[in-house]
Amino acid sequence: MILVTGGAGYIGSHSVVELYNQGYEVLIVDNFANSSPSVLENLTTITGKKLDFIEVDLCNYHKLKKTTEKYTVTGVIHFAAYKSVGESVEQPLKYYENNIQSLTNILKLCEEKNISNIVFSSSCTVYGNPEFIPVTESTPIGKAESPYAKTKVFSEDILKDFHKTSSKSICNLRYFNPIGAHESGLLGDYPDGRPNNLLPFVTQVAAGIREKLSVFGDDYETPDGSCIRDYIHVVDLAKAHVNAIDFNENNKQRYSVFNIGTGVGTTVLELLKTFEKINNTKVNFEITRRREGDVGAIYANCEHAEKNLNWKAELNLEDMLSSAWKFQKNHF
């Protein structure tokens, strides 16, 4: 059984589907800090499975340990963390407390329950503002541009130190910008309250829920002045986590790092134009000043994952944007 922390969240829920598709049993742990119980209903509809679920805050180790006692867990995929760059700048202590303590508690649980297969949800933000792109796994860890990014750098250090003293297999996935939704239209990125990520804001503006989108900066050294990111379909990303679980099983006691992206850089303004074109709708936006914590451009070299993780992104930007709009229309 694979324990998926944050399994009711955006990436976690899609990964639960892919785990079930590959025959795994799953235990979902979530506290609905940025998700909804309705996600569990949709997961049941998609998978046709009776879900094993525990509602618990990972920062409460006593409750975490007690509520998982009856389950035989062989692996953990750790998603649960706050994830907004902007919010982390405004509320750094919230991010340091939650993101770090939840990880150390999960690792403590792995020690006590002898769980040897660990997959961690890291981020391309650990590269900071890289001198050269695309970035590879050997690109130096850069200056973290936000408290969120710092929590990912700290977490990777914690995992490396933990690995030195344990016999665990640890796979650290540094992924880029997940967008899109499940083909059913039942799962997607639907945050509680004001969206912190780009595409949910785009779809909510297109749906008339919000007045306009702010594009943070048009003076970066990019083709149109807006930031460049490597957008990856969340379903492709979810499949990478399943491959990582399998990889750990075949590479015992190894600490591994993989970039998970498409290798294609897209500007924010290019994404907006593509969204409008393929979905035949308009997005009201304005150019505003740069946002603190953002880097100008980053995208991935994913050859290492393709060769060793047996994984490659299959879905393109149009797939991402059309599926996100389908999901949004289901939530009007």
ZAMARGU-4260 file (C-alpha; in steps of 0.2 Angstrom, whole numbers, plus 5000, padded with zeros to 4 digits):
<rodrens>
0) 5000/5000/5000 | 5006/5017/4995 | 5003/5032/5008 | 5000/5048/4998 | 5000/5063/5008
5) 4990/5078/5001 | 4981/5064/4991 | 4965/5075/4990 | 4976/5090/4983 | 4979/5094/4965
10) 4994/5084/4960 | 4991/5071/4974 | 4973/5066/4968 | 4979/5064/4950 | 4993/5053/4956
15) 4981/5042/4966 | 4972/5039/4950 | 4988/5033/4941 | 4993/5022/4956 | 4976/5013/4955
20) 4978/5012/4936 | 4994/5002/4939 | 4987/4991/4952 | 4993/4999/4968 | 4983/5000/4984
25) 4982/5018/4991 | 4980/5026/5008 | 4976/5045/5006 | 4981/5057/5020 | 4975/5075/5019
30) 4968/5089/5031 | 4959/5098/5017 | 4970/5114/5020 | 4969/5117/5001 | 4957/5104/4995
35) 4939/5098/4997 | 4931/5081/5003 | 4922/5082/4986 | 4938/5077/4978 | 4937/5060/4987
40) 4920/5057/4979 | 4926/5061/4962 | 4941/5049/4965 | 4929/5036/4969 | 4919/5040/4953
45) 4935/5039/4942 | 4943/5024/4950 | 4928/5014/4955 | 4937/5010/4971 | 4933/5011/4989
50) 4945/5024/4996 | 4956/5022/5011 | 4957/5039/5019 | 4963/5048/5035 | 4960/5066/5039
55) 4975/5071/5049 | 4987/5086/5050 | 5004/5079/5047 | 5012/5091/5059 | 5003/5081/5073
60) 5014/5066/5074 | 5005/5057/5088 | 4989/5057/5078 | 4998/5053/5062 | 5006/5038/5069
65) 4990/5032/5078 | 4978/5033/5063 | 4990/5024/5052 | 4994/5009/5063 | 4982/4997/5056
70) 4988/4999/5038 | 5003/4990/5030 | 5012/5004/5021 | 5027/5000/5009 | 5029/5017/5001
75) 5026/5035/5003 | 5023/5049/4991 | 5024/5065/5000 | 5015/5080/4992 | 5007/5088/5007
80) 5014/5106/5008 | 5009/5124/5006 | 5015/5129/4988 | 5012/5147/4984 | 5027/5158/4980
85) 5018/5174/4983 | 5009/5168/4999 | 5026/5162/5006 | 5034/5179/5004 | 5019/5186/5014
90) 5018/5172/5027 | 5035/5164/5029 | 5033/5156/5046 | 5017/5147/5040 | 5028/5139/5026
95) 5043/5135/5037 | 5032/5127/5051 | 5021/5117/5039 | 5032/5111/5025 | 5047/5106/5036
100) 5038/5098/5051 | 5027/5088/5039 | 5042/5081/5031 | 5051/5077/5046 | 5036/5068/5054
105) 5034/5058/5038 | 5052/5052/5039 | 5050/5048/5057 | 5035/5037/5052 | 5045/5029/5039
110) 5058/5024/5052 | 5046/5017/5065 | 5035/5008/5052 | 5050/5002/5042 | 5044/5010/5026
115) 5058/5010/5013 | 5051/5018/4998 | 5050/5037/4998 | 5046/5049/4984 | 5047/5067/4987
120) 5038/5082/4979 | 5052/5094/4976 | 5052/5109/4964 | 5062/5118/4951 | 5063/5133/4962
125) 5078/5125/4971 | 5088/5131/4955 | 5084/5149/4960 | 5088/5160/4945 | 5099/5149/4935
130) 5113/5156/4924 | 5110/5143/4910 | 5094/5135/4904 | 5088/5122/4902 | 5093/5116/4919
135) 5099/5098/4922 | 5100/5088/4939 | 5118/5094/4940 | 5114/5112/4939 | 5119/5120/4955
140) 5106/5123/4969 | 5103/5142/4967 | 5099/5156/4979 | 5081/5152/4984 | 5070/5167/4979
145) 5056/5164/4991 | 5052/5155/5008 | 5043/5142/4998 | 5058/5139/4988 | 5069/5138/5004
150) 5057/5125/5011 | 5061/5114/4996 | 5080/5117/4997 | 5079/5113/5016 | 5068/5098/5013
155) 5081/5091/5000 | 5095/5093/5013 | 5085/5084/5026 | 5081/5070/5014 | 5100/5068/5010
160) 5105/5068/5028 | 5091/5056/5032 | 5097/5044/5018 | 5115/5044/5025 | 5109/5036/5041
165) 5095/5025/5034 | 5093/5011/5021 | 5078/5020/5012 | 5076/5022/4994 | 5072/5040/4991
170) 5067/5048/4974 | 5067/5067/4974 | 5057/5074/4959 | 5060/5092/4955 | 5046/5097/4944
175) 5041/5112/4935 | 5024/5120/4932 | 5010/5108/4933 | 4994/5113/4924 | 4979/5105/4916
180) 4966/5093/4923 | 4960/5075/4922 | 4951/5070/4906 | 4935/5067/4915 | 4934/5085/4920
185) 4931/5079/4938 | 4949/5083/4945 | 4959/5099/4943 | 4967/5114/4951 | 4952/5122/4960
190) 4960/5131/4975 | 4950/5136/4991 | 4948/5155/4989 | 4959/5166/4978 | 4970/5156/4966
195) 4989/5158/4969 | 4994/5149/4953 | 4993/5155/4935 | 4981/5144/4926 | 4967/5143/4939
200) 4967/5162/4939 | 4966/5162/4920 | 4951/5150/4920 | 4942/5159/4933 | 4944/5176/4924
205) 4938/5167/4908 | 4923/5161/4917 | 4919/5178/4924 | 4922/5173/4942 | 4936/5186/4943
210) 4938/5202/4934 | 4955/5201/4927 | 4972/5193/4928 | 4988/5202/4933 | 5004/5197/4922
215) 5018/5200/4934 | 5031/5210/4923 | 5034/5212/4904 | 5052/5218/4906 | 5061/5201/4908
220) 5074/5196/4896 | 5062/5184/4886 | 5054/5186/4869 | 5039/5195/4875 | 5046/5201/4892
225) 5035/5190/4902 | 5041/5175/4912 | 5046/5159/4904 | 5040/5142/4913 | 5040/5124/4908
230) 5022/5119/4909 | 5018/5101/4912 | 5002/5092/4911 | 4997/5086/4929 | 4993/5068/4922
235) 5010/5066/4915 | 5017/5072/4931 | 5006/5060/4941 | 5013/5046/4930 | 5031/5051/4934
240) 5027/5048/4953 | 5021/5030/4949 | 5037/5027/4939 | 5047/5034/4954 | 5039/5021/4966
245) 5044/5007/4954 | 5061/5014/4951 | 5064/5014/4970 | 5059/4996/4971 | 5072/4992/4958
250) 5086/5003/4965 | 5087/4999/4984 | 5095/5011/4996 | 5098/5024/4982 | 5095/5043/4983
255) 5090/5049/4966 | 5085/5066/4958 | 5075/5069/4943 | 5069/5084/4933 | 5051/5082/4928
260) 5045/5094/4914 | 5043/5095/4896 | 5059/5103/4891 | 5049/5117/4882 | 5049/5135/4889
265) 5033/5145/4887 | 5030/5163/4891 | 5015/5169/4901 | 5009/5179/4887 | 5011/5164/4875
270) 5001/5153/4887 | 4987/5166/4887 | 4986/5168/4868 | 4985/5149/4866 | 4972/5147/4880
275) 4961/5160/4871 | 4964/5152/4854 | 4960/5134/4858 | 4946/5137/4870 | 4938/5151/4859
280) 4937/5163/4874 | 4945/5179/4880 | 4955/5182/4896 | 4955/5200/4903 | 4973/5204/4909
285) 4984/5218/4913 | 5003/5220/4915 | 5009/5224/4932 | 5025/5225/4941 | 5036/5210/4944
290) 5031/5199/4959 | 5044/5196/4972 | 5051/5179/4972 | 5048/5175/4954 | 5063/5170/4942
295) 5063/5177/4924 | 5065/5160/4915 | 5067/5142/4919 | 5064/5126/4909 | 5070/5108/4911
300) 5082/5096/4903 | 5073/5079/4906 | 5085/5067/4898 | 5089/5059/4914 | 5071/5055/4918
305) 5068/5048/4901 | 5083/5037/4901 | 5083/5031/4919 | 5065/5033/4925 | 5057/5027/4909
310) 5047/5043/4909 | 5043/5056/4896 | 5029/5070/4895 | 5017/5065/4882 | 5003/5079/4883
315) 5006/5096/4875 | 5001/5114/4880 | 4985/5113/4870 | 4980/5097/4880 | 4984/5106/4896
320) 4974/5121/4892 | 4959/5113/4885 | 4957/5101/4900 | 4959/5115/4912 | 4945/5124/4904
325) 4934/5109/4903 | 4937/5106/4922 | 4933/5125/4925 | 4916/5124/4915 | 4911/5109/4926
330) 4913/5121/4941 | 4903/5136/4935
</rodrens>
